[in-house]
Amino acid sequence: FGWFGVVLFFLISGYIITYIVQRETCFMFLVKRLFRIYPPLIISIILILIFTEHAYTMKDILHSSALINYFMIPQNPINGVAWTLVIEMLFYSSCVIGFSFLKKRPAFFSFGVIAITFLFVTYCREFGDRFFLFVASYSFLPYLVMGQLLYFFSQKMISCRTFLLLSLLGYFTIMEGVLSIHTVFYAPNSYGVSFLYAYFIFVLCMLFNHKIKMNAVIQFYSNISYSLYLNHGVLGALILNQLVLGQKLPYALSLLATIAMVSAVSYLSYRFVELPVNKGVRDWLHSRKTKP
């Protein structure tokens, strides 16, 4: 279900980010996204450096902290889950570049991202290895655009015919990216099939959104979800391996203990990094907006 989870994450992100864009200025959007993404990411990298024995160079640390390592050879990722974060940043960048179109001509914006992705995928091997790596990440943008189109359609910002046409073009471009670049995800671990499942479930959740209730546990993990995403991979594997290989606990108890410890670390990151930074940025933007 990893492929399914990745697709669902991108659909949700495309939907939510498009919702946010409609309520913010370009400057506000850019500043909030940068401070939303980078401080917790840097903290997660520091934690990995503290708890792992791998020797990284300062260049590796700086490149990973800036997320530019994924466009380099060798990539030397420190936090392995950050490959999806690169795709998020590319989508945010596209939103900033096409901000006015995104607000005033939404169909044109979505078509533009799909068309540019198709063009990049077509010529992905024509301009060297770094361009190929860039396109390998950029080819995921139509996944987010598919979530974006659902937002546009649900808010009656595009017609049904436009929605269907752009959705078909988006899915076609997704499969072109899989067949041209991510061939290992064609079969049996198919992003194409995982996308259809995730899309179906996402639409069902939209239709029954008014009936879905959030309990305290889901609310807690919803709040810490970004920090949990950053910390679950390397730290989770490290803790689990220590408990299991060290024969300290049976596997089931080791797994529960790992989930508890990673949840605790993620909560601390959320409580003492995410919340203060986000509040500080909001207060600064508010004071800047209200100055005479």
Disulfide bonds with the S-S distance in Angstrom:
none
